[in-house]
Amino acid sequence: MPQRRPGLRRVGPGIVVAATGVGAGDLVATLIAGAELGYVLLWAAVVGCVVKISLAEAVGRFHLATGTTVIQGWRSLTRWATGYFGAYIVLWGFVYGATAMTASALPLAALFPGLLPLPAWGALCGVLGLVLALTSRYAVFEKIMTALIGVMFVVVVGLAVLVAPDVPAMLAGLVPRLPDGSVIYTLGLVGGVGGTITMAAYGYWVNAKGWRDAGWVRVMRWDNRIAYVTTGVFVVAMLVVGTELLNAAQISLEGGDRGLLDLGEVLEDRFGPVVATTFLVGFFAAAFSSLLGVWNGVSLLFADFVATVRGGSGSPARADRPERTAPFRAYVLWLTFPPMLLLLVDQPFQLVLAYGVLGALFMPFLAGTLLWLLNTSRVPRAWRNGWLSNVLLTVAGLLFVVLCVEQLRSYLA
């Protein structure tokens, strides 16, 4: 089968997965790593970029080479795989919906103080995501996401330039080192930035783009590399900001999305209100792009999960208007309205615990099942894993097992 030629005009699904995978919480985690350790862990950001490229490439290659989807692949392995995923996606959506709406609301409340309470801003963001997910064809959705990531890129990289990075120190940070107390930060930089469940959605966006067979593998690989190099640039830029702005002045941020509001105050003190306002706009672009990407991509996953469990022959991933299917609509509604209850109250401990446990297990599950699927006769021989893919997926799997153990330890402590 002839391979289509890659080019910048064909980049699209990768930009979507990059915009979705880099959320406000990821930016804070990177800032804190820079504030605590400077450029020492820059090498970990590079490793993380390579790990995510290998995982997303495997997802996209499975979709294109087999003409099926990753959920159909899990179903062919064992029923427990789809059973685990079904439990995970329902619970994950309930908690993530509240998290995404809150993250999108925080910069708006800071930009327009006193206009609306935070829960109202969150509800508005959720409803806007709902409307866009239900009414936008993929081409429109991709353009919106591209615009949001463009704003993110200009703001985050602009900040990194503004704070004047120490280039020799950055180059020294490319040498792998693990100072005392750096393991958690290292694992977070390697494994935590760039998406979790949304990585499984990449194959669905590839199909929605119109890439439906193995002739598009070369284009998909190009698109995927562009996506995670972009993600890598974001991570490096935030590490620069954390190092030059926070580490030097010994300033600490609050954990979670609210840490970006702390950064906005630091920027206003250092550079004035215009820079602080511009940063808040970039903060909103990062948060809302993650919300919108999940409202679309994870709803596609859920729609395919329902179709697969029911034993249907077709997949919503290849439907002309998947956003019109009942399971897609049901999941978008699930992401939007029930989580609004959590905007008004603290999230129940048991729910957060279950969410954390299931979430910690997902990335080892994804890496392990991709290794299994892509080394069997389920995939045409020409598109099975080579030695490099097997090494990278094995490293990713082992890394995420360690991350899983650390996360479970923190949740259960």
C-alpha positions, 0 to 999 in steps of 0.5 A: 500500500503506497504511503502518503507523504507527510507535510505541515498541512497534514498535521492535525490530530497530533496538535489536538492530542498535544493541546488536550494533554498539557493541562493547567495541573501539568504546567504547575507540576513542571513549574514546581520542579523548576522552582525546586531543582532548577534545570537538573531534570531537563533531561527527564522532560526529553525522555518523557517526550520520547516515551509519549511519542512511542505510546501515541505512535503505537495507538495510531499504528494499531488503528491504521494497520488493523482497521479496528480500534484500541478498544476493539483490540482490548476486547479481543485480548480479554473481557476484563480489559474492557471491563476495567476500562468501562469502570475507569472511564465512568468514574474518571469522567465524573471527577475529571469533569469537575477538575476541568471546569474548575481549572478553566474557571480560575483564570476567568475569575481572575480576569473578571474579578467579582463578575461571577462566582467560581462555580458559575464560571466553571459551569459556563465553561462546561456548557460551552464545551458541551455545545462545541462537542455536540455541534462541531465536526472534526474539522471545526474542532481541530481548528479551535484546538489549533487556535488554543494551542497557538495561544498557549505556545506564544504565551508559554514560550514568550514567558520563557524568553522574557525571564532570560534562560541560562543556556549553559545551565540548560545544556548541563541539565541534559545530563541525566542526574537524580539529586536527593529528593528528585525522584517524584519530580522526575517521574512526574516530568517523564510520565505525567505531562502530555496526557493519560487517557487522552493518549488512547483517543489519538487513534480516534482523532486520526480516523476522524481526520480521514486517515483510515488505512496503513497508507497513512502510517507515515503521515501519522508518525510525522504528525505524532512527532510534531505533537510531542515535540510541541509538548516538549517545548511547553515543558522546557519553557515552563521549566525555564520559568520555574527556574529563572523566576521562582527558583532564583527568588525562592518563591513557592507555588500552591499545588494544583491548578491554583498555583498558576494564579500564584504565578500570575501574581509573581508575574505582575509584581515582576513585569506588570499587569499586561504580562500578568493578564496575557499569562492568564489568557494563556492559562485559560487556553491551556485549561479549556483546550484540555476540557474541550479535547476530553469532551470530544476525544474521551466521548469518542472512546466511550461511544466505541466502548459501548458499541464494542461491548454490544457487539456491533460491527461498526465503530463510531470512530469511523462514523461520519458524524460520531458526535450524533451517536447516543453514547457520545452524547450521553458521555458528554452530558455525564462529563458536564452536569453531574460533576457540577455538584462537585464544584459546590462541595469538596470532592468526597475522599472515597471518590478521589481515592478510587479515581486515583487508584484507577487512574494510576493503573491506566498508563501501565495498562495502556503500555502493556496491552499495546505491547501485547497487541502489536506483537501478535497476529492481530496486526499485519506482520509489516506493522507489528512492533520492531525492536525499537518500539518494543524497547520503548514500550517496555521502558514506558510500561516499567516507568508507569508501573513505578509511577503507579506504585508511587501514586497508589502509595500517596493515595493510600497513605 
